[in-house]
Amino acid sequence: MRTFSTLSKSLIVLFMVGILIVSCKQQAEETAGVMEETTEKARMYDISSNEEAHIEMAVNYVNALMANDTALARTYVADSYWDYGPGAKDSVALDDFLAGVIARSANRTDQDAGIFFNNALVANEGPLAGEWVSVWGNYSAKEGDYRYDVPWHRVFRIEEGKIVMSRVWYDRLSPSMDMGAVQVVEEE
């Protein structure tokens, strides 16, 4: 009789383990779907569905600036465009920005943006939500006898098919040193 009792207990335990495995498998399948959905909703950014068009617009805008073609550059930006950087508080409206481009370009030759990478993303939430393009390059130009190279990064915010703002970051000291405007202190 003891054998039957031990066998019964073993079968009951085996049956319960089977039920537990089946229920865990069902729970895992249900949770997997929720996890994928939650992960998708929680993404802070995605690749833009307009990636190619937005990158092309940003690159064409930069190339128009390099060519000093402000009329063409205006076709890529909204009338409300603002340019920021490289300092945190540096900002200028479109007309003043383009006037600065013309003034700076008057003394420069062989300008090249040297674009080597770009991407287009969509920020999904927060104050920066929207379409963005990032462009990296190594600007080079000659001014008088000085040739200089400046690594740069610029982001463009795109709304309704136009660039509405841009922010640039670059090293201000390097070109000043390259052009001799800032003297390097020699160690004694």
C-alpha positions in Angstrom: 0.0 0.0 0.0 2.8 2.3 0.7 4.0 2.0 -2.9 0.7 3.1 -4.2 0.7 6.0 -1.8 4.2 7.1 -2.9 3.3 6.7 -6.5 0.1 8.7 -6.0 2.1 11.5 -4.3 4.6 11.4 -7.1 1.9 11.7 -9.7 0.2 14.5 -7.9 3.5 16.4 -7.7 4.3 15.7 -11.3 0.8 16.9 -12.3 1.2 20.1 -10.3 4.7 20.8 -11.8 3.1 20.3 -15.3 0.3 22.8 -14.5 2.9 25.3 -13.2 5.1 25.0 -16.3 2.1 25.5 -18.6 0.8 28.5 -16.7 4.3 30.0 -16.6 4.6 29.6 -20.3 1.3 31.3 -20.9 2.3 34.1 -18.6 5.6 34.5 -20.3 3.9 34.7 -23.8 1.4 37.3 -22.5 4.2 39.3 -20.8 6.4 39.3 -23.9 3.7 41.1 -25.9 3.3 43.7 -23.2 7.0 44.1 -22.8 7.4 44.7 -26.6 4.6 47.2 -26.6 5.9 49.0 -23.5 9.4 49.1 -24.9 8.1 50.6 -28.1 6.2 53.3 -26.3 9.1 54.1 -24.0 11.5 54.8 -26.8 12.8 58.4 -26.4 13.6 58.6 -30.1 13.2 56.8 -33.4 14.8 57.0 -36.9 12.8 59.6 -38.8 10.5 58.2 -41.5 11.6 61.3 -43.5 15.3 60.5 -42.9 16.6 60.9 -46.5 14.6 64.0 -47.4 15.5 65.8 -44.1 19.2 64.9 -44.4 19.2 66.1 -48.0 17.6 69.4 -46.9 20.1 70.0 -44.1 23.1 69.1 -46.3 21.9 71.3 -49.1 21.4 74.2 -46.7 25.0 73.8 -45.4 26.3 73.6 -49.0 24.3 76.8 -49.9 26.0 78.6 -47.0 29.4 77.4 -48.1 28.7 78.7 -51.6 27.5 82.0 -50.2 24.1 81.5 -51.9 21.8 83.0 -49.3 18.9 83.0 -51.7 19.1 79.2 -52.0 19.7 78.9 -48.3 16.4 80.8 -47.6 14.5 78.2 -49.5 15.3 75.5 -46.9 14.4 77.5 -43.8 11.2 78.9 -42.3 10.8 82.7 -42.0 10.9 82.2 -38.2 14.3 80.5 -38.3 16.8 81.1 -35.5 20.4 80.0 -35.3 22.1 79.2 -32.0 25.7 78.6 -30.9 28.4 77.9 -30.4 27.9 79.6 -27.0 24.9 78.7 -24.9 23.5 82.2 -25.2 24.5 82.9 -28.8 21.4 83.4 -31.0 20.5 85.2 -34.2 17.5 85.5 -36.5 17.6 84.5 -40.1 18.4 87.9 -41.8 21.2 88.7 -39.3 22.6 85.1 -39.6 22.7 85.3 -43.4 24.3 88.8 -43.3 27.0 87.3 -41.0 27.6 84.5 -43.5 28.1 87.0 -46.3 30.5 89.1 -44.1 32.6 86.2 -43.0 32.7 84.6 -46.4 34.0 87.9 -48.0 37.5 87.2 -46.7 37.5 83.4 -47.0 38.4 81.1 -49.9 38.4 77.4 -50.4 35.5 76.9 -47.9 34.5 73.3 -47.4 32.0 72.0 -44.9 33.7 68.6 -44.9 30.5 66.7 -44.0 31.3 63.1 -43.0 28.3 61.9 -41.0 24.6 62.7 -40.6 21.4 61.2 -39.2 17.8 62.0 -38.8 15.8 61.2 -35.7 12.4 61.9 -34.1 12.4 62.8 -30.4 9.2 61.3 -29.2 8.5 63.3 -26.0 9.6 66.3 -23.9 10.4 69.9 -24.9 12.6 68.7 -27.8 9.9 66.5 -29.3 10.0 66.6 -33.1 12.1 65.9 -36.2 15.9 66.5 -35.9 18.9 66.2 -38.3 22.4 66.0 -36.9 25.3 66.8 -39.2 29.1 66.4 -38.4 31.9 67.8 -40.4 35.3 69.3 -40.5 35.1 72.9 -41.9 38.2 74.1 -43.7 38.9 77.5 -45.3 41.6 79.9 -46.1 41.6 83.4 -44.8 44.6 85.5 -46.1 47.7 83.3 -45.6 46.0 81.2 -42.9 44.4 77.9 -43.5 42.4 76.4 -40.7 40.2 73.3 -40.0 37.4 73.3 -37.4 35.5 70.2 -36.4 31.8 71.0 -36.0 28.5 69.5 -35.2 25.1 71.1 -36.1 21.6 70.0 -35.3 18.6 71.1 -37.3 15.0 71.1 -36.1 12.5 70.4 -39.0 8.9 71.4 -38.9 6.5 71.2 -41.9 9.3 70.6 -44.4 11.4 73.5 -43.3 14.3 74.1 -40.9 13.0 76.2 -38.1 16.2 76.3 -35.9 19.7 75.2 -35.9 22.5 74.9 -33.2 26.1 74.6 -34.0 29.0 73.5 -31.7 32.7 74.0 -32.6 36.0 75.0 -31.0 36.3 78.8 -31.1 39.9 78.9 -29.9 41.5 76.6 -32.5 40.7 78.8 -35.6 41.8 81.9 -33.7 45.1 80.2 -32.9 45.4 79.0 -36.5 44.9 82.5 -37.8 47.3 84.1 -35.3 44.7 86.1 -33.5 45.6 84.4 -30.2 49.2 83.9 -29.3 50.3 80.6 -27.7 52.2 81.2 -24.5 55.5 79.4 -24.7 56.7 77.5 -21.6 59.8 78.9 -20.0 
